[in-house]
Amino acid sequence: MTDEKPASRSAPLLIGLAVVLLEAAVLVVLGIGVVVASLLDHGDMLGTNAGVLAVLILIGGFLLLAVRAMWQGKRWGRGPVITWQLLQFFVAVTSWGALEWWALVPALVLPVIVVVCLLLPASLAATAQHGRPDGVL
């Protein structure tokens, strides 16, 4: 099996993938932050927060794999990335009023940007498994 070059990567695809990479990095940093906060708080909730860190690392890692797949022109990465964007958006919507607006606005705006960028025709073409239509396995 040859390693064919995917279709030309469009600017919207690159923007969408960059935002997802940023989100993955933020997840891991937040997880590390809660563990550090626990350590500074005399170890209170350390086990729970270590579990949170593990889950955030797993989510971030899966997002990285999905981004890599789309970078290589494979379409399977779109599903997990768009699913994460929807989860992130609706968690932010339901958290309105409970958290500061400046923390929620990026969680509302970035998912919209990513979904739009990944569903534009140029992005779909670039991630259509080396030129095959999306409906063909």
Backbone torsions as a table, in degrees:
resi	resn	phi	psi	omega
1	MET	NA	125.4	-179.2
2	THR	-84.9	155.9	179.5
3	ASP	-95.8	81.4	-177.1
4	GLU	-68.9	148.9	177.2
5	LYS	-78.9	131.7	179.2
6	PRO	-67.8	165.7	176.6
7	ALA	-56.5	160.1	-178.7
8	SER	-51.1	130.0	-179.7
9	ARG	-80.1	120.5	-177.8
10	SER	-78.9	161.0	177.5
11	ALA	-59.5	-43.5	178.0
12	PRO	-60.6	-38.1	178.1
13	LEU	-63.5	-44.7	179.8
14	LEU	-62.9	-40.0	177.8
15	ILE	-63.4	-48.3	-179.9
16	GLY	-59.5	-44.1	-179.6
17	LEU	-67.4	-37.6	178.4
18	ALA	-63.9	-40.7	179.3
19	VAL	-66.0	-39.9	178.9
20	VAL	-65.5	-39.5	176.0
21	LEU	-62.1	-40.8	176.6
22	LEU	-61.5	-43.8	178.4
23	GLU	-61.7	-42.3	179.2
24	ALA	-62.3	-42.0	178.9
25	ALA	-65.2	-40.9	179.6
26	VAL	-63.9	-38.5	177.9
27	LEU	-58.6	-46.7	-178.6
28	VAL	-67.0	-41.5	179.0
29	VAL	-63.3	-41.3	177.4
30	LEU	-63.4	-41.2	177.8
31	GLY	-61.9	-43.8	176.7
32	ILE	-63.3	-38.6	179.4
33	GLY	-61.3	-40.9	-179.6
34	VAL	-70.4	-33.0	177.1
35	VAL	-68.6	-43.9	178.0
36	VAL	-62.0	-41.4	178.0
37	ALA	-61.3	-38.5	177.5
38	SER	-64.6	-43.0	179.5
39	LEU	-63.3	-38.7	178.9
40	LEU	-72.5	-19.0	179.8
41	ASP	-99.8	38.2	176.6
42	HIS	61.0	29.8	175.9
43	GLY	80.6	8.9	178.4
44	ASP	-63.1	131.2	178.1
45	MET	60.1	25.4	-177.6
46	LEU	-62.6	-43.3	179.8
47	GLY	-62.1	-45.1	178.9
48	THR	-62.4	-46.1	-177.7
49	ASN	-70.9	-29.1	173.2
50	ALA	-66.0	-37.2	175.1
51	GLY	-64.9	-40.2	176.4
52	VAL	-61.2	-44.3	177.8
53	LEU	-58.7	-44.3	-179.4
54	ALA	-61.3	-43.8	179.4
55	VAL	-65.0	-42.7	-179.9
56	LEU	-66.4	-34.9	175.7
57	ILE	-65.9	-40.7	178.2
58	LEU	-63.8	-44.8	178.5
59	ILE	-63.3	-47.2	179.0
60	GLY	-60.6	-41.0	178.4
61	GLY	-64.7	-40.2	178.5
62	PHE	-67.0	-38.4	176.0
63	LEU	-62.5	-39.5	177.3
64	LEU	-61.7	-42.6	177.7
65	LEU	-62.8	-40.0	179.5
66	ALA	-66.3	-41.7	178.0
67	VAL	-63.5	-42.8	179.3
68	ARG	-60.7	-41.5	179.0
69	ALA	-62.4	-45.9	179.5
70	MET	-66.3	-35.6	177.0
71	TRP	-61.0	-34.3	179.7
72	GLN	-84.8	1.6	177.4
73	GLY	90.7	12.0	-179.8
74	LYS	-94.6	138.6	-174.4
75	ARG	-83.7	-15.9	-173.5
76	TRP	-61.6	-24.7	-177.9
77	GLY	-69.9	-21.6	-178.7
78	ARG	-62.2	-42.4	-176.7
79	GLY	-58.8	-54.1	179.0
80	PRO	-62.4	-38.4	-178.5
81	VAL	-67.2	-45.3	-179.8
82	ILE	-68.1	-36.4	175.9
83	THR	-60.5	-44.4	178.0
84	TRP	-62.1	-39.3	-179.8
85	GLN	-63.9	-41.9	178.6
86	LEU	-64.8	-44.1	177.3
87	LEU	-59.8	-46.5	-179.5
88	GLN	-60.8	-44.7	-178.8
89	PHE	-62.0	-48.3	-175.6
90	PHE	-73.9	-28.3	172.4
91	VAL	-66.1	-40.1	178.4
92	ALA	-65.5	-40.6	178.7
93	VAL	-61.8	-45.0	-177.9
94	THR	-75.1	-13.9	178.2
95	SER	-93.4	-0.7	-178.5
96	TRP	-60.3	128.0	-177.8
97	GLY	97.5	-26.6	178.9
98	ALA	-89.5	-26.2	179.9
99	LEU	-121.0	164.7	178.9
100	GLU	-66.1	146.9	-177.3
101	TRP	-61.4	-35.9	-176.9
102	TRP	-68.8	-21.3	176.2
103	ALA	-85.3	-26.5	-176.2
104	LEU	-88.9	-32.4	-176.3
105	VAL	-58.5	-46.4	176.7
106	PRO	-61.7	-35.1	179.9
107	ALA	-72.0	-14.5	175.1
108	LEU	-96.1	-36.2	-174.3
109	VAL	-83.9	-44.8	-175.7
110	LEU	-60.4	-41.9	177.9
111	PRO	-61.4	-36.9	178.4
112	VAL	-64.1	-44.6	179.4
113	ILE	-60.1	-46.6	-177.6
114	VAL	-63.4	-47.5	-177.4
115	VAL	-63.0	-44.7	178.7
116	VAL	-61.9	-46.0	-179.5
117	CYS	-61.3	-40.0	-176.6
118	LEU	-78.6	-19.3	-178.0
119	LEU	-102.1	3.1	173.9
120	LEU	-69.0	147.9	-176.3
121	PRO	-53.1	-38.8	-179.6
122	ALA	-65.1	-38.3	178.5
123	SER	-70.4	-39.5	177.5
124	LEU	-62.5	-41.0	179.5
125	ALA	-65.6	-38.3	-178.3
126	ALA	-72.4	-19.7	-178.8
127	THR	-116.9	34.8	-177.8
128	ALA	-103.1	42.6	178.2
129	GLN	47.5	66.5	174.1
130	HIS	58.7	42.4	171.2
131	GLY	96.4	-10.9	179.1
132	ARG	-75.2	145.8	177.5
133	PRO	-62.2	156.5	-177.0
134	ASP	-62.1	-29.6	-176.6
135	GLY	-80.3	-7.1	-177.5
136	VAL	-99.2	129.2	179.3
137	LEU	-83.7	NA	NA
